[in-house]
Amino acid sequence: MFFSHLEVLLGLRKIRVGIYDHAGHFAGGGQRYVAEMAAMMQDRYDVGYIFNNDVELSEYKDWFDLDLSKCTMKIIKIPFFEDRNRYTADEGMVLGERTNPFDIISRETLNYDIFINANMLGKLNPLSPVSIFICHFPDQERTRFFQVHRYDHLVINGDYTGEWVRRRWNMEPTTKLYPPVNMYNPRSNPDDKEKIILSVSRFEISGSKKQVEMIDTFSEMTRRYPEETSGWRLMLIGGSTPGNTYLADVDEAIARGHGNIEYKANAAVSEIKDYYRRASIFWHACGLNEDRPERVEHFGMTTVEAMQNCCVPIVIDGGGQREIVEHGDSGFRFATLDELMALSLAVMGDRYQCRRMAERAYRRSRLFSQSVFREHLERLLAEAELQLLGHDMLPKPDARAVA
C-alpha cells in the first residue's frame, strides 16, 4: 500500500476510487445516487465498481440514462449468501457467525485510494486510506460487526436520515448531500398535461411502497366520484426483481378494482420520462401506517423528478418528503388515504390550482438539482483528496463515535 500511495503523491497515476453497492443489480434510488457520483468522477479518477451479483454497467444507461463507460467493474460473490441462495446480502443474517462474511469485500478495499460504501452496508470494514460511507437510512442498530465508525466521512441524504443516525448510531454525520435529481424535460409544461396520476417507486416484495393501497384508493375515488374522475387513470411504474411475488398482489388489486389502472415494472428511463411529461398529479405513499422509521421514504427522489416535470406532488406526510414538498404551496402531504383522496379530487377539479402548484413545484425542485449535488460533491472530494495526499499511512483513530 505504501508504494501505491507514493505513486499518487508523485502524480504517476490517477486516484483510484472503489464503489461498493451490494444492491447494485437492480434499479433504485440508492443506485441512481451513487451512479450520478460515478458519472461525475470518472473523468477525474479511475473509478471501479464492486458488485456481489451479476450486472453490467451498460444496464445503468437503460435504468438511469447515465453513461458509465469509463468506469470498470468486478463481481465478488460472498460465499455466505451464495450458499444460502440469497439474491441480496442481508446484514441481519450474519450476527451469529464466528467471522464477518463481508471481510472478502473489506480486503478488496485495499486496492483503492478512496473507498465509497454506497448503500448502507454497515458491517464492512474499510481498509483504504480514505473511506466514505453513504447512509440513505440507518436500517440496522449498532450490532455485532458494526463498522460505520471506522469511515472517515459519513454522508447522509437529508435531515430525516441524519436524525436517525444520531438516535440509532449515536454518531454525527459529516456531510449532507441531497440526492442529485436530473429529470428535467424541456417538453414538460403545466399547460400540456393529461388526466394521469403517476406513481414511480420500486415494487418491493414487502409492499412497503404501498402500490396496492394506492390502487384501492383510486378505485374508490372512481366509484364514489365518477364525474370528477371521468377520463382519469392511474399509472404505476417501478423497478422489480426476478420472482417478485408482490406483483401478484398488484395484479389482484387491479382486477378487483374500478377505473383505468395500469402498471409497468422495469420500464426504460425514456418511458418514465414520457409519463412524467404527461402526468398531472404524482402520488407517493411509502410510509403510510408505518411505525418503523426505516419503512418511511427516506428522501423521495421520484417526488423531485415529478416536480421537475410540472406534476403536482401529493405525498405522504413523513420522512424526507417533508423536506421536499411544502404543504399547500408546492404540493400537498397526506396522513391518511381519505386525505389522499380529498386532496387529489381538489386538484383534479381546479385547473387553476393545479397549474399554480405545478409551477411552484417546478421552482422548488431546483433545490435538489444535479448542479447543486455536483457543487457539494466537489467539496467532499476536495476534502478527501487533501486527506489522501496528507495521509501518513498509520492506522486511523476511531474518532467518529460520539461519547
C-alpha positions, 0 to 999 in steps of 0.5 A: 500500500505504501508504494501505491500511495507514493505513486499518487503523491508523485502524480504517476497515476490517477486516484483510484476510487472503489464503489461498493453497492451490494444492491447494485443489480437492480434499479433504485434510488440508492443506485441512481445516487451513487451512479450520478457520483460515478458519472461525475468522477470518472473523468477525474479518477479511475473509478471501479465498481464492486458488485456481489451479483451479476450486472453490467454497467451498460444496464445503468444507461437503460435504468438511469440514462447515465453513461458509465463507460469509463468506469470498470467493474468486478463481481465478488460473490460472498460465499455466505449468501451464495450458499444460502441462495440469497439474491441480496446480502442481508446484514441481519443474517450474519450476527451469529457467525464466528467471522464477518462474511463481508471481510472478502469485500473489506480486503478488496478495499485495499486496492483503492485510494478512496473507498465509497460504501454506497448503500448502507452496508454497515458491517464492512470494514474499510481498509483504504486510506480514505473511506466514505460511507453513504447512509440513505437510512440507518436500517440496522442498530449498532450490532455485532460487526458494526463498522460505520465508525471506522469511515472517515466521512459519513454522508447522509441524504437529508435531515430525516436520515441524519436524525436517525443516525444520531438516535440509532448510531449515536454518531454525527454525520459529516456531510449532507448531500441531497440526492442529485435529481436530473429529470428535467424535460424541456417538453414538460409544461403545466399547460400540456398535461393529461388526466394521469396520476403517476406513481414511480417507486420500486415494487418491493416484495414487502409492499412497503411502497404501498402500490396496492393501497394506492390502487384501492384508493383510486378505485374508490375515488372512481366509484364514489366520484365518477364525474370528477374522475371521468377520463382519469387513470392511474399509472404505476411504474417501478423497478422489480426483481426476478420472482417478485411475488408482490406483483401478484398482489398488484395484479389482484388489486387491479382486477378487483378494482374500478377505473383505468389502472395500469402498471409497468415494472422495469420500464426504460428511463425514456418511458418514465420520462414520457409519463412524467411529461404527461402526468398531472398529479404524482402520488407517493405513499411509502410510509403510510401506517408505518411505525418503523422509521426505516419503512418511511421514504427516506428522501423521495427522489421520484417526488423531485423528478415529478416536480421537475416535470410540472406534476403536482406532488401529493405525498405522504406526510413523513420522512424526507418528503417533508423536506421536499414538498411544502404543504399547500404551496408546492404540493400537498402531504397526506396522513391518511388515504381519505386525505389522499383522496380529498386532496387529489379530487381538489386538484383534479377539479381546479385547473387553476390550482393545479397549474399554480402548484405545478409551477411552484413545484417546478421552482422548488425542485431546483433545490435538489438539482444535479448542479447543486449535488455536483457543487457539494460533491466537489467539496467532499472530494476536495476534502478527501483528496487533501486527506489522501495526499496528507495521509501518513499511512498509520492506522486511523483513530476511531474518532467518529463515535460520539461519547 
